[in-house]
Amino acid sequence: MNRNGVTPRAPWQLVGLALVAAALFVIPIVGLFSRAPWRRLPKLLASDLVTDALTLSLVTSIVAAALATVFGVPLAWLLARGTFRGRGLLRAVVTLPMVLPPVVGGAALLFALGRRGIIGETIDNLTGFVLPFSIWGVIIANVFVAMPFLVITVESALANLDPGYERAASTLGASPLRIFWRVTMPMIAPSLRAGIVLAWARALGEFGATVTFAGNLQGRTQTLPLAVYVSLESDRDSAIAISMVLIVVSMTVLVVLRDRWWSRT
Amino acid sequence: MTLDAEIRLVRDDFALDIELQIAPGTTTALLGPNGAGKSTVVDALSGLLPIDQGHIKLAGRALDDPTGHANDSGKAVFVLPRHRRIGVVFQRYLLFDHLSVAGNIGFGAHTGSAGAWISRLGLEALAHRFPRDLSGGEAQRVALARAFAIEPELLLLDEPLAALDVSTRSATRRTLARHLANYAGPRLLITHDPTDAFLLADQIVVIENGRPTQLGTPDQIRQRPATPWISALAGTNLMRGIISDGSIKLDDHDFVLAAADRTLNGAVLVTVHPNAVALHEAQPHGSPRNAWRTTVAAIEPLGDTTRISLGAPLPIMVDITPASTAALGLRVGSPIWASVKATEVGLTPSDD
């Protein structure tokens, strides 16, 4: 029942279309679980392919989420509070990876940071360090696609925060850095946590930019999504097992986000 | 510790030009309608907005001096908000939601002094609560303690009672008056509510359209309002008395007023709006329970109304139209009947 005590009856046309939409999400998951090799599951999940990919995915996604936070929060602050020219343009460029096909992002990273790239070549010449096809390549690809989620979430929280609180803190003698740590950050904490989890989840599922920029080398750059793709051709049961791991992780993230964080903001 | 401010600035289409001198231990109210520039004054004093011309000096120290005339160095001075030592109580208090009462008071406090302020404002029982669990009056006391804890050289109160509902406002106002009296520095009260200004301030500066339109003690402002806005809002008749069973014995006049409320007992503040008083040539018939014979003491034109001051036994102000003044043939000294309905007699309990 809604606030008025009367629930309007839903038109059947809407209900029908909505059911089709819901089926589109439900059926694939049911299909996946119905084909699950339950008995072989422990063995499949313990294989080198899966454990290598799982370790790599966890390490790279967590490092990527951490880097996205360290660099993304200041960027969000600048976008929300800055008064410089070109702020709108900068915001557009920052959010671009959210709508850009990740493969294009990966290609762009390759041209910039690859061995022949404009910056990559210099790094290679100076240090002999090559980013692509290394674990750092995976991490950079992850940060590239995941950071916009954090920046957007945190920026909107900052924009909605009453600037009066920061002013009040300044009249109480607090320096700008102290205001940032003791007032701004705690007051947007729920959004910050949501942004970090969103960025982490996006990094965990990243495929296109990773495969383009970092390649697909088991134990070095082959993350869980890449392992799913490879296994589909060789060992379907492995692909299903890894997919189930990713679904469980994603579901957990959603539940945790909704109950612990989103309801409070 | 004196505030000496001459604030001149232009923002967009709005120009502010006002002087404020506040002596230690006194309260000045800046009283004006919304949009008169009161919040711009708060911003300028607290350092959120630099002034264009003039100066702000507090306790002999120049805080904002764009031309360098007001300090010995002769150079322009602008002190950042965090170095001004101005304790601000904000309109919505702006307590930090993620910090406890003690955390809020300790935020800007000198080490160890937060505890002293918690007990001085009687907040011990609330120290571990969070702002969302406080009533409006409690939140105001926390905001006050937080401002006091930085040991400010000026206390700036921005509409400190506006966020409260009517039922708690007068009690909170009395508490506020007591705490203000214990603070030795200059105090500036920003308000649009004449009652707050009359009851809390020693001096009132009326501000309209960015300029001061009148300056004086509460009595002077009330008795001789200089503009239509003050006369309409601030020119209300205010008296003290003791009420019992709907009859108010006034303290300063040999007069008993009837009020509609028969439940109140004890000391009250009585307000009668000048519009609520009717004048008659002869004794009025019908409902008014308050009708008395008096004389016209003064006649003052105030824009589109005329303000009549009545003589003994109850010297109050009456606003009527110039047409009525003419129709009644009023002159200073004219005998006249005045009446007020019991329902138009406003009452606020007071315990002092």
Boltz contact constraints between the chains, C-beta under 6 A:
constraints:
  - contact:
      token1: [A, 164]
      token2: [B, 94]
      max_distance: 6.0
  - contact:
      token1: [A, 165]
      token2: [B, 94]
      max_distance: 6.0
  - contact:
      token1: [A, 167]
      token2: [B, 48]
      max_distance: 6.0
  - contact:
      token1: [A, 168]
      token2: [B, 90]
      max_distance: 6.0
  - contact:
      token1: [A, 168]
      token2: [B, 94]
      max_distance: 6.0
  - contact:
      token1: [A, 170]
      token2: [B, 81]
      max_distance: 6.0
  - contact:
      token1: [A, 170]
      token2: [B, 82]
      max_distance: 6.0
  - contact:
      token1: [A, 171]
      token2: [B, 46]
      max_distance: 6.0
  - contact:
      token1: [A, 171]
      token2: [B, 81]
      max_distance: 6.0
  - contact:
      token1: [A, 171]
      token2: [B, 88]
      max_distance: 6.0
  - contact:
      token1: [A, 172]
      token2: [B, 107]
      max_distance: 6.0
  - contact:
      token1: [A, 172]
      token2: [B, 108]
      max_distance: 6.0
  - contact:
      token1: [A, 172]
      token2: [B, 150]
      max_distance: 6.0
  - contact:
      token1: [A, 173]
      token2: [B, 82]
      max_distance: 6.0
  - contact:
      token1: [A, 173]
      token2: [B, 108]
      max_distance: 6.0
  - contact:
      token1: [A, 173]
      token2: [B, 150]
      max_distance: 6.0
  - contact:
      token1: [A, 174]
      token2: [B, 82]
      max_distance: 6.0
  - contact:
      token1: [A, 186]
      token2: [B, 98]
      max_distance: 6.0
